Amino acid sequence: MKHMNWGVLSTAGIGRQQLIPAIKRSINGRVSAIASRGDKAKQIAAELDIGRAYTSYEELLADPDIQAVYIPLPNSLHKQWVMEAAKHGKHILCEKPAALNENELQEMLDTCKTHGVRFMEAFMYQFHPQHQKVRDLITQGEIGEVSLIRASFSFLLQDDPENIRLNKQLGGGAIYDVGCYCLHSIREILQEEPIRAYAHARHNAAHVDTTVAGTLSFASGVEATFDCSFDQFPVNRYEVIGSTGKIEVLNAYRPDKNLDGAGLLRISKSNGETHEMHIEGDQYKLQVEHFAEAVLENKPLFYTEEKMLNNIRAIDACYKSIETGEAVRL
């Protein structure tokens, strides 16, 4: 079995708590190095049994043993370090949102293509098998003709000026942090792109969106609503409503918070029948294994450039709608 040697740019919590352990659980990857600006990488490397620690990102990128990097830096730094990694010939898994707008993302994709490296945005949730099960149930006519999808992702974030999610210059905001999942899941479940978006937001004193609600319209006639927030009780779910039933995905984006990592689907029918399905999956492990397999065996990525561009277009449209107060056509 071939293994891919990963490097991690930064000691961010998502890397320490989720991605590094997932790579260690994977069948085709190993974490070979971690870097920070300063000495923190040495401490984390010792704690997590990582062989090499670098005190700058440039040093890690210059390591010829590293085949791919995971980038969990603040959103505003993604473009710079994706492009630097590409220029050093490293394949790249970058935290979502990969870019702050479509123009940034296109430039990043072009640079990766020029240097012959794979680049994928880390929407880990989509690798959980519960979402394919939802698509299968819809295709099988389990809930009739789909007319509406509702998606919600929220949690309570203390108003801490040091938190990057609340820093506009670093790409903070509820849509970028959690609303992007809502937009992504709506599009992926429908396998269709919106033709119209409308959103409105509540902002904090630093002009960062902290609560957002909006709608997406599709040419098929399906309507979708979404909401995301830093100000609310934790919710991460979506609901697909059809003519004869509905499917509720109750742990849609973070089933890993459950001990068994299981997703929970609740199917309700118009005849009164209701049943639940528990679907197990290790979404972070499945994500890194898929990326490593695509690189090592020269296979196509499940999450394509086109899909990445379509999601950032939906994000751009929502922010434009918030700014103008009007619906935006895509």
Wavefront OBJ file of the C-alpha trace (Angstrom):
o trace
v 0.000 0.000 0.000
v 1.397 3.369 -1.011
v 1.354 6.154 1.551
v 1.273 9.904 1.028
v 3.460 12.092 3.221
v 1.488 15.057 4.542
v 2.682 18.357 5.914
v 0.410 20.644 7.939
v 0.697 24.413 7.629
v -0.128 25.844 11.079
v -1.075 24.448 14.448
v -4.762 25.413 14.118
v -7.221 23.471 16.267
v -9.028 21.832 13.343
v -5.733 20.307 12.231
v -4.707 19.118 15.709
v -8.116 17.811 16.688
v -9.495 16.444 13.408
v -7.265 16.249 10.332
v -4.030 15.018 11.879
v -5.818 12.218 13.785
v -7.782 11.383 10.605
v -4.591 11.072 8.549
v -3.160 8.827 11.272
v -6.305 6.642 11.053
v -6.146 6.527 7.252
v -4.819 3.571 5.294
v -2.777 5.628 2.822
v -1.380 8.658 4.627
v 1.121 9.690 7.274
v 1.769 13.063 8.886
v 5.443 13.763 8.306
v 5.791 17.423 9.300
v 4.034 20.419 10.815
v 4.951 24.106 10.627
v 4.123 27.248 12.549
v 5.342 30.812 12.669
v 7.467 30.368 15.750
v 8.152 27.441 18.037
v 4.642 26.113 18.665
v 5.013 23.455 15.954
v 7.768 21.799 18.008
v 5.417 21.380 20.964
v 2.572 20.054 18.803
v 4.903 17.702 16.928
v 6.047 16.216 20.239
v 2.459 15.877 21.498
v 1.163 14.255 18.300
v 4.245 12.197 17.413
v 5.024 14.068 14.179
v 8.574 13.554 12.943
v 9.544 17.054 11.833
v 8.600 20.539 13.039
v 9.393 23.737 11.167
v 9.332 27.318 12.426
v 8.140 28.707 9.097
v 5.744 27.563 6.381
v 8.440 28.129 3.755
v 10.713 25.553 5.409
v 8.011 22.896 5.290
v 7.218 23.643 1.643
v 10.905 23.235 0.803
v 10.967 19.719 2.329
v 11.298 17.314 -0.640
v 9.753 14.457 1.356
v 6.376 16.203 1.680
v 3.955 15.279 -1.099
v 0.839 17.137 0.064
v -0.095 19.843 2.529
v -3.182 20.520 4.572
v -3.907 24.242 5.027
v -6.136 25.278 7.967
v -5.001 28.924 8.032
v -7.406 31.887 8.346
v -9.559 32.295 5.237
v -7.774 35.432 4.066
v -4.446 33.536 3.896
v -5.670 30.586 1.831
v -4.885 32.106 -1.547
v -1.298 33.060 -0.660
v -0.347 29.680 0.778
v -2.214 27.531 -1.723
v -0.309 29.293 -4.474
v 3.002 28.999 -2.623
v 2.412 25.299 -2.027
v 1.564 24.778 -5.695
v 4.771 26.519 -6.762
v 6.673 24.069 -4.559
v 4.941 21.123 -6.238
v 2.808 20.134 -3.237
v -0.718 18.781 -3.610
v -3.160 20.751 -1.474
v -6.145 20.084 0.769
v -7.326 23.506 1.950
v -9.943 24.273 4.580
v -13.222 25.732 3.427
v -13.911 28.252 2.129
v -10.873 27.777 -0.085
v -11.185 31.379 -1.276
v -13.072 34.544 -0.392
v -14.541 35.023 -3.872
v -14.681 33.448 -7.321
v -11.807 35.494 -8.756
v -9.478 34.351 -5.971
v -10.468 30.733 -6.418
v -10.006 30.823 -10.183
v -6.496 32.232 -9.774
v -5.684 29.488 -7.271
v -7.036 26.774 -9.569
v -5.068 28.159 -12.515
v -1.842 28.207 -10.481
v -2.358 24.621 -9.316
v -3.007 23.509 -12.878
v 0.130 25.305 -14.106
v 2.261 23.486 -11.549
v 0.555 20.117 -12.004
v -0.735 19.668 -8.455
v -4.094 18.494 -7.100
v -6.129 20.986 -5.117
v -9.295 20.288 -3.149
v -11.398 22.294 -0.723
v -11.940 20.467 2.575
v -15.713 20.080 2.780
v -15.343 16.949 4.871
v -19.055 16.472 5.574
v -19.766 15.428 1.963
v -17.729 12.231 2.385
v -20.112 10.870 5.012
v -22.248 8.139 3.390
v -25.480 9.531 4.836
v -25.691 12.136 2.059
v -25.488 9.576 -0.733
v -28.248 7.694 1.064
v -30.406 10.830 0.973
v -29.809 11.194 -2.769
v -30.652 7.509 -3.265
v -33.910 7.838 -1.329
v -34.914 10.842 -3.432
v -34.084 9.028 -6.682
v -36.117 6.023 -5.534
v -39.154 8.266 -5.035
v -39.247 7.727 -1.279
v -40.649 11.235 -0.625
v -42.218 11.974 -4.000
v -41.284 15.110 -5.921
v -38.915 17.394 -3.999
v -40.171 20.945 -3.573
v -38.180 22.431 -0.676
v -34.906 22.056 1.200
v -34.114 23.735 4.510
v -30.552 23.843 5.858
v -29.308 25.227 9.185
v -25.899 25.420 10.839
v -25.373 27.497 13.977
v -23.532 27.608 17.284
v -22.983 30.105 20.067
v -19.708 31.997 19.714
v -18.647 34.379 22.440
v -17.929 37.894 21.175
v -14.152 37.551 21.326
v -12.255 40.077 19.176
v -9.330 37.627 19.023
v -11.449 34.959 17.308
v -10.632 34.842 13.590
v -14.295 34.071 12.806
v -15.113 37.601 13.965
v -12.248 39.322 12.146
v -13.342 40.810 8.834
v -9.755 41.255 7.605
v -9.099 37.540 8.125
v -12.217 36.448 6.227
v -14.538 36.055 9.196
v -18.302 35.763 8.963
v -21.109 33.270 9.490
v -21.549 32.482 5.783
v -17.857 31.771 5.264
v -17.634 29.666 8.429
v -20.873 27.665 8.564
v -23.300 29.000 5.948
v -21.029 27.623 3.239
v -22.034 24.125 4.394
v -25.722 24.961 4.023
v -25.246 26.286 0.489
v -23.030 23.329 -0.412
v -25.421 20.667 0.886
v -28.465 22.201 -0.804
v -26.701 22.200 -4.170
v -25.190 18.745 -3.726
v -28.424 17.063 -2.674
v -30.324 18.620 -5.566
v -27.413 18.121 -7.994
v -28.476 21.469 -9.440
v -27.212 25.051 -9.329
v -29.337 27.990 -8.123
v -30.543 30.670 -10.516
v -31.369 33.227 -7.812
v -30.134 34.011 -4.291
v -31.383 36.345 -1.599
v -29.944 36.830 1.892
v -30.035 39.261 4.773
v -27.780 39.441 7.813
v -27.222 40.740 11.320
v -23.731 42.192 11.800
v -21.666 42.840 14.899
v -19.865 46.093 15.691
v -16.933 44.995 13.518
v -19.296 44.618 10.513
v -18.957 40.839 10.437
v -22.093 38.844 9.587
v -23.041 36.840 12.673
v -26.525 35.632 11.681
v -27.720 35.150 8.105
v -30.933 33.834 6.576
v -31.601 33.434 2.890
v -33.191 31.623 -0.013
v -32.046 29.929 -3.191
v -34.275 29.307 -6.207
v -33.695 26.613 -8.829
v -34.811 26.261 -12.437
v -36.489 22.957 -11.555
v -38.918 24.856 -9.335
v -37.374 23.723 -6.054
v -36.942 26.419 -3.407
v -34.378 26.302 -0.605
v -33.958 28.216 2.624
v -30.861 28.408 4.774
v -29.764 30.029 8.009
v -26.446 30.173 9.789
v -25.345 31.883 12.961
v -22.734 32.490 15.642
v -25.477 33.692 18.003
v -27.635 30.619 18.507
v -28.009 27.217 20.093
v -26.017 24.608 18.109
v -27.896 23.170 15.118
v -26.479 21.322 12.118
v -29.161 19.757 9.969
v -31.015 19.859 6.686
v -34.462 18.722 5.655
v -35.696 17.665 2.216
v -39.451 17.965 1.727
v -41.302 16.216 -1.074
v -44.888 15.685 -2.170
v -45.354 12.481 -0.148
v -42.802 12.742 2.652
v -39.690 14.340 4.044
v -36.145 13.371 5.024
v -34.524 15.038 8.017
v -30.740 14.796 8.314
v -30.289 15.537 11.993
v -26.475 15.463 12.268
v -25.793 16.739 8.794
v -22.400 18.434 9.039
v -20.821 17.217 12.288
v -21.891 13.625 12.946
v -18.334 13.142 14.192
v -19.478 14.824 17.414
v -21.385 11.582 18.132
v -19.381 8.786 19.714
v -19.929 6.452 16.746
v -19.740 9.144 14.060
v -23.161 8.060 12.869
v -25.536 10.192 10.867
v -29.221 10.053 11.672
v -31.888 10.193 8.968
v -35.567 10.447 9.862
v -37.986 9.625 7.041
v -41.619 10.670 7.493
v -44.327 9.672 5.017
v -47.745 11.189 4.316
v -49.386 7.885 5.334
v -48.110 8.420 8.875
v -45.137 6.065 8.682
v -41.891 7.278 10.263
v -38.594 5.479 10.553
v -35.000 6.339 11.324
v -31.723 5.218 9.788
v -28.345 5.313 11.543
v -25.512 5.502 9.026
v -21.949 5.226 10.266
v -19.021 6.988 8.668
v -15.680 8.599 9.509
v -15.947 11.687 7.326
v -12.520 13.203 8.028
v -10.780 9.857 7.419
v -12.783 9.248 4.233
v -11.854 12.709 2.985
v -8.087 12.341 3.451
v -8.097 8.794 2.082
v -9.954 9.938 -1.029
v -7.534 12.806 -1.619
v -4.455 10.624 -1.100
v -5.845 7.918 -3.396
v -6.512 10.485 -6.140
v -2.933 11.747 -5.890
v -1.158 8.405 -5.499
v -3.148 6.552 -8.160
v -3.843 9.483 -10.492
v -7.600 9.173 -10.101
v -10.166 11.984 -10.469
v -11.262 13.897 -7.411
v -14.874 13.492 -6.322
v -14.993 17.190 -5.483
v -14.143 18.824 -8.794
v -12.965 22.318 -9.743
v -16.403 23.013 -11.217
v -18.121 22.113 -7.941
v -15.736 24.335 -5.998
v -16.404 27.268 -8.322
v -20.158 26.769 -8.181
v -20.154 26.926 -4.389
v -18.130 30.126 -4.182
v -20.473 31.669 -6.767
v -23.387 30.934 -4.442
v -21.476 32.479 -1.514
v -20.610 35.545 -3.604
v -24.267 35.947 -4.604
v -25.423 35.822 -0.968
v -22.912 38.449 0.126
v -23.870 40.658 -2.816
v -27.528 40.305 -1.874
v -26.753 41.287 1.728
v -24.867 44.329 0.483
v -27.522 45.499 -1.994
v -30.671 44.311 -0.222
v -31.843 42.739 -3.463
v -32.053 39.236 -4.930
v -29.132 38.274 -7.160
v -29.366 36.185 -10.318
v -26.623 33.635 -10.879
l 1 2 3 4 5 6 7 8 9 10 11 12 13 14 15 16 17 18 19 20 21 22 23 24 25 26 27 28 29 30 31 32 33 34 35 36 37 38 39 40 41 42 43 44 45 46 47 48 49 50 51 52 53 54 55 56 57 58 59 60 61 62 63 64 65 66 67 68 69 70 71 72 73 74 75 76 77 78 79 80 81 82 83 84 85 86 87 88 89 90 91 92 93 94 95 96 97 98 99 100 101 102 103 104 105 106 107 108 109 110 111 112 113 114 115 116 117 118 119 120 121 122 123 124 125 126 127 128 129 130 131 132 133 134 135 136 137 138 139 140 141 142 143 144 145 146 147 148 149 150 151 152 153 154 155 156 157 158 159 160 161 162 163 164 165 166 167 168 169 170 171 172 173 174 175 176 177 178 179 180 181 182 183 184 185 186 187 188 189 190 191 192 193 194 195 196 197 198 199 200 201 202 203 204 205 206 207 208 209 210 211 212 213 214 215 216 217 218 219 220 221 222 223 224 225 226 227 228 229 230 231 232 233 234 235 236 237 238 239 240 241 242 243 244 245 246 247 248 249 250 251 252 253 254 255 256 257 258 259 260 261 262 263 264 265 266 267 268 269 270 271 272 273 274 275 276 277 278 279 280 281 282 283 284 285 286 287 288 289 290 291 292 293 294 295 296 297 298 299 300 301 302 303 304 305 306 307 308 309 310 311 312 313 314 315 316 317 318 319 320 321 322 323 324 325 326 327 328 329 330
